[in-house]
Amino acid sequence: MLVRGIRGATTVSQNTKTDIVKETSTLLSEMISANEINTEDIASIIFTTTFDVTLEFPAVAAREILSLNTVPLLNMHEINNPDGLEKCIRVLIHWNTNKSQKDIKHVYLNNATNLRTDL
């Protein structure tokens, strides 16, 4: 098996615990479903947020909603680019798989669809 990266991003309408957990769990669920991931094969997940998303760690959604309690999770902030997308949560799943890079399906939701119009 190889380790492949799956990218995803979403936005929240408000900087609230509820919105952060809800939108992150929706994004993770879509990423897992689109790629037919067995969660036992997830090596780790990195979450980043823009500086206006502060009231909850996105990893809470992975642990509490999706029960990914044995997966190493890391939360970080993006660089504070004044031209960047606001209220954005980005996810990078490291996944042990035999799929080729071209078969990986990256997922962008809400206002984050503007980040990758090619997908």
C-alpha positions in Angstrom: 0.0 0.0 0.0 1.0 3.6 -0.6 0.1 6.7 1.5 -2.0 9.1 -0.6 -3.2 12.5 0.4 -6.8 13.5 0.0 -7.5 17.3 0.1 -10.7 18.9 1.2 -12.0 22.3 2.3 -15.2 23.9 3.5 -16.3 27.2 5.1 -18.4 28.0 8.1 -21.1 30.7 8.0 -20.2 31.7 11.6 -17.3 31.2 14.0 -19.3 28.9 16.4 -18.5 25.5 17.9 -21.7 24.2 16.3 -20.8 25.4 12.8 -17.2 24.2 13.0 -18.1 20.7 14.1 -21.0 20.4 11.7 -19.2 21.6 8.6 -16.0 19.6 9.4 -18.0 16.4 10.0 -19.9 16.9 6.7 -16.6 17.5 4.8 -14.9 14.4 6.4 -18.0 12.2 5.7 -18.0 13.4 2.0 -14.2 12.7 1.7 -14.5 9.3 3.2 -17.6 8.3 1.1 -16.3 9.7 -2.2 -13.0 7.7 -1.8 -14.6 4.6 -0.3 -12.2 4.8 2.7 -12.1 2.1 5.4 -11.3 4.4 8.4 -8.8 1.7 9.6 -6.6 2.7 6.7 -6.4 6.4 7.6 -2.8 7.1 8.7 -3.5 10.7 10.0 -5.5 13.8 9.4 -4.3 17.5 9.4 -6.8 20.2 9.8 -6.1 23.9 9.2 -8.3 26.9 9.8 -8.1 30.5 8.8 -7.5 32.9 11.7 -11.2 33.8 11.9 -12.1 30.2 12.9 -11.2 29.9 16.5 -14.0 28.6 18.7 -13.5 24.9 18.3 -10.8 22.5 17.0 -12.0 20.8 13.7 -10.5 17.5 15.0 -13.4 17.4 17.5 -15.7 16.5 14.6 -13.4 13.6 13.7 -13.3 12.3 17.3 -16.8 13.0 18.6 -19.0 12.7 15.4 -17.0 10.1 13.3 -15.4 8.2 16.2 -11.9 8.4 14.7 -10.4 8.1 18.1 -7.3 6.1 17.1 -6.3 8.3 14.2 -3.6 10.9 14.8 -5.1 14.3 14.3 -3.5 17.7 14.2 -5.0 21.2 14.2 -3.2 24.3 12.8 -3.8 27.8 11.5 -3.3 28.8 7.9 -1.1 31.8 7.1 -3.0 35.0 7.6 -3.3 36.0 3.9 -5.5 39.1 3.6 -6.6 37.9 0.1 -7.4 34.4 1.3 -10.8 32.8 1.7 -12.5 33.7 5.0 -13.9 31.2 7.6 -12.2 28.3 5.9 -11.4 24.8 7.2 -9.0 22.7 5.2 -8.4 19.0 5.6 -5.6 16.7 4.5 -6.2 13.0 5.0 -3.2 10.7 4.8 -4.6 7.4 3.6 -3.0 3.9 3.1 -4.4 2.7 -0.2 -3.6 0.9 -3.5 -5.5 3.5 -5.5 -3.5 5.7 -7.9 -3.1 9.4 -7.4 -5.4 10.1 -10.3 -8.2 8.1 -8.7 -8.3 10.2 -5.5 -11.3 12.4 -5.2 -10.7 15.7 -3.5 -13.8 17.4 -1.9 -14.6 21.1 -1.7 -17.8 22.4 -0.1 -19.6 25.7 0.5 -17.5 28.7 -0.4 -14.4 26.6 -0.6 -15.5 25.4 -4.1 -13.9 28.6 -5.3 -10.5 27.3 -4.3 -10.5 24.5 -6.8 -12.8 25.2 -9.7 -10.9 22.6 -11.7 -12.4 19.9 -9.6 
